[in-house]
Amino acid sequence: MNEDAPSGELTLRTMAMPADTNAAGDIFGGWVLSQMDLAGGIAAGQRAGGRVVTIAVDKMKFIRPVHVGDVLCVYSSVGRVGTSSMEIRLEAWALRHRYGQREKVTEATFTMVAVDDEGRPRPVPKEGVKP
């Protein structure tokens, strides 16, 4: 994953708020993880054409802290696609103080599974095929 510019499609943007901080005043890593999970679900749901669930988070790397007032931008790209699972590569970048310098703060690979209405795995359609 590139350190100079985001890789993938901008999937989610949100602002880090004071309620999301830890005792040191930095944004909780769990908050960042949850934003990445939302972005991963959006990307996987679009690729699968329906409901998906997160089954694994792999290679989670916290690079820099996120601060109150930063805009967190999560970029996603679909990697390997199996029968029902997809590997979603995610990068989180912070726009410092809403408008400032852009820095990569976190990266991870999520595994998402397409599921039917009963929560059972279902096939991911071939690329370009609508379910």
Stockholm file with secondary structure:
# STOCKHOLM 1.0

chainA/1-131         MNEDAPSGELTLRTMAMPADTNAAGDIFGGWVLSQMDLAGGIAAGQRAGGRVVTIAVDKMKFIRPVHVGDVLCVYSSVGRVGTSSMEIRLEAWALRHRYGQREKVTEATFTMVAVDDEGRPRPVPKEGVKP
#=GR chainA/1-131 SS CCSSSCCSEEEEEEECCGGGBCTTSBBCHHHHHHHHHHHHHHHHHHHHTSCEEEEEEEEEEECSCCBTTCEEEEEEEEEEECSSEEEEEEEEEEEGGGTSCEEEEEEEEEEEEEBCTTSCBCCCCCTTCCC
#=GC SS_cons         CCSSSCCSEEEEEEECCGGGBCTTSBBCHHHHHHHHHHHHHHHHHHHHTSCEEEEEEEEEEECSCCBTTCEEEEEEEEEEECSSEEEEEEEEEEEGGGTSCEEEEEEEEEEEEEBCTTSCBCCCCCTTCCC
//
